């Protein structure tokens, strides 16, 4: 039996088309000593948007960007509603807060305007705040004043995150946290 016929012979066990393809590709590289070249990586629209993402965009995009990429980024940026931001508070205890602009569907639902702007909260918003958002983009520190509407609970979380970011917990003199009060009360009861 020749080497070629044994390499391309299908086994008796049933295999999937993908398994046969892998087998044939391995046999081709072994017999012809010519490994198949992997296809060049494809850039999707999502990859383009991620590489050109800016929280606040200057009006003059970079001239080195391809015309298609520039048009794609401009059309995506035009679809965002930049009156109120949505906020991610899942890591507020560590002093980290993420913000982004609202999309058309979120504006239609009233997210961030009639309801709380926190992504995991659906309560009615109680008040509007202007927040100085400090962030790093392309290795450069930037800041932007943004509007956010939060419920009372999420507003407290944002305040706590700001305190943590500023260098530790800030407590008013003579005021203790709920955890400290519970600990103190349990000690008194055990005596």
N, C-alpha and C positions, 0 to 999 in steps of 0.2 A: 504494500500500500504506500502511495507516495505521501510525502510530508504535507503537501497542500491538501489532499483529500482528507487526511486525518485531522487537520487543523480546522477545516470548514465543515466537517461532518457534525450533524446534530445528534446529540445524545438521545438515548431512548426515553429519558425522563422529560416530562413536559416542562418547558421553560417559558418565561414571558418574553415578549418582543424586546424589551429593554435588556434583559439578561443575555439574549442572543446577540444583540448589538454590541454589548460590552465584550462578549467572547470573540466576536468577529474582529472588533477593533484591536484587541490584544493579539490575536493571531496575525493580523495584517502587520502590526508593528514588529512582531517576532520574525515573520517570514521575509518581509521585504526590507527589514531594517530601516523602516521609514515611519517613525511614530507620527500619529495624527496630530496636527497643530490645533491647540485649543482656540476656539473662536475669540476674537477680541471682545473685551468687556463692553456691554451695551450701556449707554447712559440713558436712563429713563427720564421722563419729565419730573418725577419726584426727586431724582438725583440733582437735576439742574436747579430746581427750586431750593433744595437744601444747601447747595453750594453758593447760591446767591442770596440767601436769606438775610434780611435786615429788619430789625424791629421798626426803626424809622428810616425811610429811604430818602436819600438826597434826590433832587430832581434830575441830575445829570448822571446817568449810569456810566460805568467804565467803558472806554472806547475799545478795550481789548476783548470784550465779550462779543460772541458771535451774534449776528442780527436776530436769529431765531430765538436764542436764549434770552436776549434782551426783551424781545416782544412777549415771550412766555412769562417772564418775571413781571413785566409791567401789567399784563392782563390779570395775573393772579393778585397782584398788589391792589389793582383797581376794584377787585371783588370784595376786599375786606372793608368792614365798617369800623372806622377809627374814632368813634365818639366815646365808647366805653370799652374797657378791657375785661377779659375773663381772667380769673386768677386760680392758681393751683396751690392749695394750702396743705397738702399731705405731709410736707416736711417743715411745717412752721416751727416745730419745737427746736429744730437745728438752726433756725434763722434763715432758711432758704424758701423763697417764694418765686414762682414762675408766673409770667403774665403773657397773654397773647391777645390779638385783636379778634373780634367776633366775625363769624361768617354769616352769609345771608340766611341760612336756616335758623341759626341761633337768634338773629334779629327778629325773624318772624315769630319764633316761639317766645320772645321777650326775655331770653336769658341774658342776664347782666344789666337789665333795665327794670323790668317789672319783678323779676325773681333775682335771688342772690347771684352774684357773679362768680362765686366759688364753684368749681366744676362739679364737685360732689354734693352740692347743696341745692335743694329745690324750694327753700322757704322764700317768702316775699321779702324784697329788699326794703330796708327801713331808712337808709340814708346814703347820700352820695358823698364820697371823699375824693379829694385830689391827693395823689400819692406821688412822691418823687421816687421813680424807679431807676435804680443804679444797676447797670449791667455791663458786661464785657463782650465786645464784638470785634472780631479780627484782632485780638490782643490789645485793643484800645478800650479804656474805660469810658463809658458814656452814661448819660442820665437823661430821663425824660419825665415830664410832669403828665400823669395820666389820670383819668377819672374812673372810679370804680364804685359800684353800688353793692353794698353787702348787708346781710342780716346782722343782728346784734351779736350772735355767737361767732360768726366768721370775722366780724370787725374786731372782736377781742383777740382772735387768733392772729390777725394781721398786726395788731398792736404788740402782741407778745413776740412775734417774729422780728419786729423792728427793734424791740428791747434786746433780744438775743443778739441781733446783728451788731448793735451798738456796744457790746462788750459786757454781757452778763445780765442777770436778772436785776431789775430795778424795783425795789419795794419802797413804799412810803414808810416812814418811821412809825413804829408802833402797830403796823398792819402785818398780819401774817397770812400765809396761804391756807387754803382749806385743808390740805394734807397735814400741815403743821398743827392746825387747830384740832383735827381728829386725833392725832397722836397725843396731844396734850390732854384732851378729854378722856381718852382711854387710860392714860396713866392715873388720872384722878380717880376714875371709877375702880381701878384695880387696887387702890390703897385701902 
